[in-house]
Amino acid sequence: MTISYAGEVPNGSSFGCFWRILLKWRGSVYKLVWRELLAYLTLYYTINLLYRFALTEQQQRIFEKVRQYFGAQSESIPMSFVLGFYVSLIVKRWWEQYKLLPWPDTLALFISAGIPGADETGRLMRRNIVRYAILAYVITLQRVSLRVKRRFPTWQHVVDSGLMLESERKVFEKMDGKSPMSKYWMPLVWATNIINRARKEGLITSDHIVQTLLVELSDIRRRLGALIGYDTVCVPLVYTQVVTLALYTYFVAALMGRQLVPPAPGSTSKYEPDVYFPLFTALQFCFYVGWLKVAEVLINPFGEDDDDIELNWLIDRHIKVISLLAYVFMYNIYVNIYSR
């Protein structure tokens, strides 16, 4: 689930209000970059120790010239420009995918108003329409989310959850034998058939209500189709490769160009300290690599990272909508009867 910290910083004008969130570990930049930073510093100190203890004085002077060259040339890579555009694209894509996730609440409200009555037929129709909407939701997420696929690896697991009937499972298995493409739209077709039957039987009293329900189902289908589109059409691979190669090339060059070496013999500098830890190089590594890690985490919002969307929680929440729908409807009938 996306890490929420808004409740811990309610007053942005207070002194140091954001300091408390800097100590969080889950979903933090420290958790994302510590392995890479440790490997980078290991390589850095390996080169530094080789310079100090394995090279001759003449070789050290050659090393210093190479260091100066790499230090000057590494700044020609516009890292802020390259990373800025890439991360902004990924964040925008991540938020758009979250907004596409449909919620069955509006459909449930329309169905409660459009198919009134306390009889068994109306109750089953209302329940099945919402169930089909959530079933289409789950079938779509099976394709785009590893977590959901692990929860529902087969159609039988969907049946066991109560979202699919045995007869419907047989239909899906038969259709899978004809085509491997996602069948997320089939439950929505069945839902439209129920709405049409309810209209013919007089349970829905207006064509306008039918149109409203069909428009809502069409919106759910559009959203689910767009989610599959985002999963199918990724950010162009060449863009991701360019950004990743630029970042790691920059810091490979920095391994040489940012080496802290002791003052050369005969140096005229009044103050040239021999520093052993590359503080600002390490900070720059954390910032730039952390920036790239943001994109790596958000490029698939339905994965298993700390800040990925917890789809299984949403599925459980939507399943409860089905069970609560009947109770809410009966309560509305009770209120209408005793308020007269």
N, C-alpha and C positions, 0 to 999 in steps of 0.2 A: 504494500500500500504506500502511496505517496506520503513522504514524511511531512507531517503538519507541525508547524511551530508558531502559527499566528497567535495562539493563545498565550504564548510566553513573552510576546512583545506587544502588549496591548497599548502601551504609551510610548510612541517613538520619540517624544521630546525629552524623556527622562534620561539621566546621565548613564551611559553604558548599558542601555537596555538590550543591545544586541550582543553584548559580551557573553551572556549566559548560553546563547545558542552556538557560540564558537567551541564549546566544550562537548557538544554532541558528537557521537561516533557514528551511529547508524545514518547512512545517507550523506556522510560528510566528505569533504574533499580529502581529508586524511585517510579515510578508508579506501578511497579510490586510487590514490597515487603512492601510498607508502611502499608498495612492492617495487614499482618503477623507480622511485627515488632511491631506494636502497641499492638496487642494481646499478643505477647511474653513478651513485657515489662510490660504489665498489670499483667500477671501471675508472672513475676519476682518480682515486687514490692509487690504483694499480699503475696508471701512467705516471702519476706524480712520484711514486716511490722508485719507479724505473729511472726517471730523470735524476732523482737525487742520489741514488746509490748504485745504479748499474751503468750509467753513461760516463764516458770520459769527459774531460773539460771541453775538448774540441767538439765532441758530440753534443754536449749541453748547449754550446753556442749555436749549433745548427738547429737543435730543438727549439731554442728561443726564437729563432727567425721563423721557423714553421709556426710556432705559437702566435707570433705577431701577425703572420699572414692569415691564419684561420680566424683570429680575433677580429681582424678588419673586414674580412669577406663575409663572415656569418651575419653581420648586421644588414647585408643587402637583401636578406629574405624578409619580406614584410609580414611577419607572423601575426601581428594584431589585425591587419587587414584581412588576411586569408582566414584566420580562425573566426573573426567577427561575423563575416557573411555566412560562413558554414553553420556556426552554432545558432545564429538567428533563424536560419532556414529550418534547422532541426527542431528548435523549440516551437516555432510556428506550426510545423507539421504535427508535433506531439500534441499540442493543445487542440488542433482541429480534429484529430482522431478521437480525443476524449469527448469533444462536443458531439461527435457523430453517434456515440453510444446511445441507443434509444432506451427510454424508460416506459414501462407499460402503464404508468399511472393515468396519463391522459386518455388512453384507449379504455382503461377500466372505468373512468368517469363517464365517458360517452356511452359505453355499453350499459352502465347502470341506469342512465337516463333514457337510452334508446330502446332497451328491451326490458320493460317493466314486468311486474308480475311475480308472485311468490310460488307459482307452480313449478313442478320438477323440470318440465321442458325448457322453460325460460332460464332456470338456474343452470342447467347443463349447457345451454347455449352460451351464456355469459362466461361460464368457467372455461369452456373449450376455446372460445375465441381468444381469451387472454393466454391460455395455455399454449395455443398455437403461436402466438406472438413471441412468447418466451422460448418456445422450442426453436423457432427460426433464429432467435438471438443466440442460443447455445450452439446450434449447428454452425453459425457463422464464426463464433469464437473458437470452436474446435479447430478451425483452419488457421486462424491468425494468432492463437495463443498456445504456448507450450503447456502452461499450467492447466488450462481447460482441457486440452487434449489428454493430459495425464489423468484428469478426473473422469473424463468420458472417453476412454480409448475405443470403445465399441458402441454399437447401437443398443446392445443389451444394457449397458450401464446407463444410458439415457432412459430406457424403459424402467429400470430399477429406481430411478430418481422420481418417477411419476409424471414426467413430461411427455412420454410417448407410450402409446398402446402397442400391444403385440401385433395387431393387424397393421398398424402404421409402420412398425419395424420391418415387417415383411415387404411392404411397399418400397421402403428405402433400400433394402437389400437388393430387391429386384432392379430398382433404378440404378444402383451402383454397378450392377453387372452390365448395364448398357452404356453408362458414361461415368467417368470418375469425377466430373465437375461437382462443385458444391450444390446441394439441393436445398439451400436455406429458404428458397422461395416457395417450396411446396406447402409447408404449414400455413403460409399466408394465403395461398390459393384455397386451402380447405377452410380457412376462416372466412373468406369472402363467400364461399358456398353456404356456410351457416347463416351469414347475414342475408343472403338472397332467400334462403328457405324461411327465415324468420319473417321476412317481408311478405312472402306468399301466404304464410300461415296467419298473418295479421298481428304477430307479436310486435313488429315494428310498424308504426302507424303512419309514417311519412317517408316519402322518397328523399326528402332533404336529410333525414336522419341517416338513411342508407348511404347517401353521398358523403356525409360527414365521417361515418365510420370507415368507408372505403378510402377516403383521403388520408385518414390517420394511418391505416394499414399501408397505403402507398408510401407515406413518409417513412415508416419503419423499414419498408423494403429498400427505399432509396438510401437510407442511412447504412443499412447492413451491406448493400452493394458497394457503397463508397468505402467502407472498412476493408472489404475484400480488394477493392481497387488500390488502396494504400498499401496493402500487404503484397499485392502483385507487382505494382510499379514502385520501386524503391527510389531513394535518392540516387542519381546516376553514380555508378561505381567509380568512374573516373574522377568525380568530384571528391569522393571520400578518399580515394588513393592519393590525389594531389595534396590534400590537407594533411593526411597522415605522413606522407613522405616528406613534405615540407617541414613538419614539426620535428621529426626524428633526424632529418638531415641537419637541421639547425642545431640540435643538441649534440649530435655527433661532432659537428664542427666545434661546438663549445667545449667538448672534452679536451681539445687541444688549445683552442683560443682562450679559454678561461683558466688555464692552469696558473696557479699561484706559485711562483718560483722565487727563490731568494735573490737578493740584489746581486747583479753581476759584478765581478771584481773590477774595481776602478770606476764604479758608478758615481756620477756627479750629483745624484739626487740627495738632498739633505735628509729626506725622510722617506724611506721605501721599505716598509715593514715586511717581514716574512710571515704571511698569514697562512695558517694550515687548513682552515675550513672555508670553503667557497660559499659564504652565507648568501650573497645576492644571486649567485648562480642557482643555488638550491631553491631560493624563493621564486625565481623566475621559472624554474622547472615545475614547481608546484602550481603556479598560476597558469602556465601555458598547457601543461599536460592535464591539469584539472579542467581547464576549458574544453580540451578535446574529450576528456572523459564524460563531461556533461552530454556532449553529442552522442557518444557511444552508448550511454545509458538511455537516452531519450529517443534514439533512432528507432527502437522497437518498444513502444510503451506497454506492450502486453507480454513482456518477458518476465524474468525472475530477479530483476534488480530491486534495490530498496525503494526506488522512486517510481517503479512501474505500477500501473493501475491494477488493483486487486480485483480481477474479474470474477473469481469464485465467490467473493463476498457479495458482489453485485448480483450474481445469479441467485444466491441464497436469498437475498433481499427481495428479488423479483418473484421468486417462487412463493414467498410468504404473501405477496400481493394476491395470488390466486386464492389462498385459503382465507384471507381477510375479506375478500370481495363479497363473499356470501354473507358474512356477519354484518358488514357495513350496509348491504342492501336490505337485510331484514330489519336492521335498526332504523333505516329510513322509512320503511313501511310502518313500523311501530310508531314513529314520530308523527307520520302523516295521519294515522288513524286516531291517535289520542290527542292531537292538537286541534281537531275539529270541534 
